[in-house]
Amino acid sequence: MSISPSSLFVHSFQSLGAVDGPGLRYVIFLQGCPYRCPYCHNPDTKPFVGGTEYSVTALCDRVERYKTYFGESGCHTTRGGVTVSGGEPLMQRAALAEFFAECHRRGISTCLDTAGMEPDDGVRAVLAHTDTVLCDIKHTDAEFCRTVFGTSLSATRSFLSACGDAGCEVWVRHVVVPGMTDGEEHIRALGVIAADYKHVKKIELLPFKKLCVEKYQKLGVPFALAETEECPKETIERLRAILGI
């Protein structure tokens, strides 16, 4: 897809999300992701083709219609606002920075749902107008991140530091997959990473589910974790107790 600095390629919308940042959120899922998470719930957002092109102005106009529901504020105490997810939204960071800046001008709080990446000028421009970051730490082992997820733990750590420099509040998110990310030592390591950043205000442990299987079937793509059991509630409660959350 050919990306204009003043437009975003959108996969889909969720008008009122209650689990995508503070308060009620208007959620925008962008098209395109370079990572290969085996549990990805949005495989249809991965290709860098498709999606619907929206100008920054048109997208802000669309979000603004929902201010009655999520409230007006550009600070961390807002009742809600807009969350941009994906895909990986930072792959469209030039236009995303414009979009978040315009949201702030209109009194709309901004939230970024991302795996993070090495902060360049484009990433920093996005963070300059981001109130809350939902940062998905894929794994606590750098080599596992690289070989399984196609991500860089060091880049994620650099991104978390940049969030602090920009004054963003961060919520760390982590998907708990049986046999992959549910070990006690692993979860303690996650807590150690989060504790390195004073602006991390919350750790969310997300149980692995297989609600996405139908999407893979429609795409004709095998689901890598089809034989993996879903994560039970009891595991999440046990791991939360280890973290003291």
C-alpha positions in Angstrom: 0.0 0.0 0.0 1.2 3.5 -0.8 1.0 5.5 2.4 0.4 9.3 2.4 1.7 11.3 5.4 -1.8 12.7 5.7 -3.8 9.5 5.4 -4.2 6.2 7.3 -5.1 2.8 6.0 -7.8 1.4 8.3 -8.8 -2.2 8.6 -11.9 -1.7 10.8 -13.5 0.2 13.7 -15.0 -0.7 17.1 -17.3 2.1 18.2 -17.2 1.5 22.0 -14.4 -0.6 23.4 -14.2 -1.0 27.2 -10.9 -2.9 27.4 -8.6 -0.8 25.1 -7.3 1.8 27.5 -8.9 4.2 30.1 -12.7 4.5 30.0 -14.7 3.9 26.8 -12.7 4.0 23.6 -13.4 4.4 19.9 -11.0 1.8 18.5 -9.3 2.0 15.1 -7.5 -1.0 13.7 -4.9 -0.1 11.2 -3.8 -2.3 8.3 -0.4 -3.9 8.2 1.9 -5.7 10.7 5.5 -7.0 10.3 5.4 -9.4 13.2 4.5 -13.1 13.3 2.8 -13.6 16.7 1.6 -17.3 16.7 -1.5 -16.3 18.7 -2.5 -13.2 16.5 -6.2 -12.5 16.9 -6.3 -10.2 13.8 -4.5 -12.1 11.0 -6.5 -10.2 8.5 -4.8 -7.0 9.5 -1.3 -8.4 8.8 -1.0 -7.8 5.0 0.3 -4.4 3.9 -2.3 -4.3 1.2 -6.0 -3.6 1.5 -7.7 -1.5 4.1 -9.6 1.7 3.5 -7.7 5.0 3.1 -8.9 7.8 5.4 -7.5 11.3 5.5 -6.5 12.5 9.0 -9.4 15.1 8.9 -12.0 12.5 7.9 -10.9 10.1 10.5 -10.9 12.8 13.3 -14.4 13.8 12.1 -15.6 10.2 12.5 -14.1 9.9 16.0 -15.4 13.2 17.1 -19.0 12.1 16.6 -18.5 9.7 19.6 -17.3 12.3 22.1 -20.8 12.3 23.7 -20.0 8.7 24.8 -16.4 8.8 25.8 -16.1 12.3 27.1 -13.8 15.3 26.4 -10.3 15.7 27.8 -6.7 15.4 26.6 -5.2 14.2 29.8 -4.7 10.9 31.7 -7.9 11.5 33.8 -10.1 11.4 30.7 -13.2 9.1 30.8 -12.2 7.7 27.4 -11.1 8.7 23.9 -9.6 7.0 20.8 -7.3 4.0 20.7 -5.4 3.1 17.6 -4.5 -0.6 17.3 -3.7 -2.9 14.5 -1.9 -4.5 12.9 1.0 -2.5 14.1 0.0 1.2 14.1 3.6 2.5 14.2 4.1 1.2 10.7 2.0 4.2 9.7 3.6 6.6 12.2 3.9 9.7 10.0 0.1 10.0 9.5 -0.6 8.6 13.0 1.4 11.5 14.5 -0.8 13.9 12.5 -3.9 12.1 13.6 -3.1 12.1 17.3 -2.0 15.8 17.1 -5.4 16.7 15.6 -7.2 14.6 18.2 -5.5 16.6 20.9 -6.5 19.8 19.2 -10.1 18.6 19.3 -9.9 17.6 23.0 -9.8 13.9 22.3 -7.5 11.7 24.5 -5.3 9.3 22.6 -4.1 5.8 23.3 -1.7 3.7 21.3 -1.8 -0.1 21.3 1.5 -1.4 20.0 4.4 -3.9 20.4 6.7 -0.9 20.3 9.8 -0.4 18.1 13.1 1.3 18.1 12.2 5.0 18.6 13.1 7.2 15.6 11.8 10.7 14.9 8.5 9.3 13.6 7.9 7.2 16.7 8.7 10.2 19.0 6.3 12.4 17.0 3.5 9.9 17.7 4.4 9.7 21.4 4.4 13.5 21.7 0.6 13.4 21.3 -0.1 10.1 23.0 -1.6 10.0 26.5 -1.6 6.3 27.1 0.4 3.4 25.6 -0.7 -0.2 25.7 2.7 -1.9 25.2 2.5 -5.6 24.3 5.7 -7.3 25.6 5.7 -10.6 23.6 8.2 -12.5 25.7 10.9 -11.8 28.3 13.7 -13.7 26.4 15.3 -11.7 23.6 16.1 -14.7 21.4 12.6 -16.0 21.8 11.2 -12.6 20.8 13.4 -12.6 17.7 12.9 -16.2 16.4 9.2 -16.7 17.3 7.6 -13.3 17.2 10.0 -11.4 14.8 10.3 -8.6 17.4 13.2 -7.1 19.4 13.1 -7.0 23.1 15.8 -4.4 23.2 13.8 -2.2 20.8 10.7 -2.6 23.0 12.8 -1.5 26.0 14.1 1.5 24.1 10.5 2.3 23.1 9.4 2.1 26.8 12.1 4.6 27.7 10.9 6.9 25.0 7.4 6.7 26.4 8.7 8.0 29.7 10.6 10.8 28.0 7.4 11.8 26.2 5.3 11.7 29.4 3.1 8.8 28.3 1.4 6.6 30.8 2.1 3.0 30.0 0.1 -0.2 30.5 2.1 -3.3 29.9 0.2 -6.1 28.2 1.2 -9.8 28.0 -0.6 -12.7 26.5 -0.4 -15.8 28.7 -0.1 -18.9 26.5 0.1 -22.4 28.2 3.5 -23.8 27.8 4.9 -20.6 26.3 4.4 -17.7 28.6 2.7 -19.1 31.7 5.8 -20.1 33.7 6.3 -18.5 37.1 9.9 -17.5 36.4 8.8 -16.0 33.1 6.1 -13.9 34.8 8.6 -12.7 37.5 10.9 -11.6 34.7 8.0 -9.7 33.2 7.5 -7.9 36.5 11.2 -7.0 36.7 11.1 -5.5 33.2 8.0 -3.4 34.0 9.5 -2.2 37.3 12.4 -0.6 35.3 10.0 2.1 34.1 8.3 4.3 36.6 5.7 5.4 34.1 4.3 1.8 33.8 1.1 2.1 35.7 -0.4 -1.3 35.1 0.4 -4.9 34.0 -2.4 -6.7 32.2 -2.2 -10.5 31.8 -4.4 -11.5 28.8 -5.4 -15.2 28.7 -4.8 -17.0 25.4 -8.1 -17.8 23.6 -8.9 -19.3 20.3 -11.8 -17.1 19.2 -9.7 -16.2 16.1 -9.7 -19.7 14.6 -12.6 -18.9 12.2 -10.6 -15.9 10.8 -7.7 -18.2 10.0 -10.1 -20.7 8.3 -11.6 -18.0 6.1 -8.1 -16.9 5.1 -7.0 -20.4 4.4 -4.1 -19.9 6.8 -3.1 -22.5 9.4 -3.4 -21.3 13.1 0.0 -22.2 14.7 -1.6 -22.7 18.2 -4.6 -24.7 17.1 -3.6 -27.6 19.4 -2.7 -25.4 22.4 -5.2 -25.3 25.2 -6.8 -22.0 26.1 -5.4 -20.3 29.3 -7.7 -20.9 32.3 -8.9 -18.2 34.6 -7.1 -19.9 37.5 -3.7 -19.5 35.8 -4.2 -15.8 35.3 -5.2 -15.4 39.0 -2.1 -17.4 40.1 0.2 -15.3 38.0 -1.4 -12.1 39.0 -0.8 -13.0 42.6 2.9 -13.6 41.8 3.1 -10.1 40.4 1.0 -8.6 43.2 -1.6 -7.1 40.8 
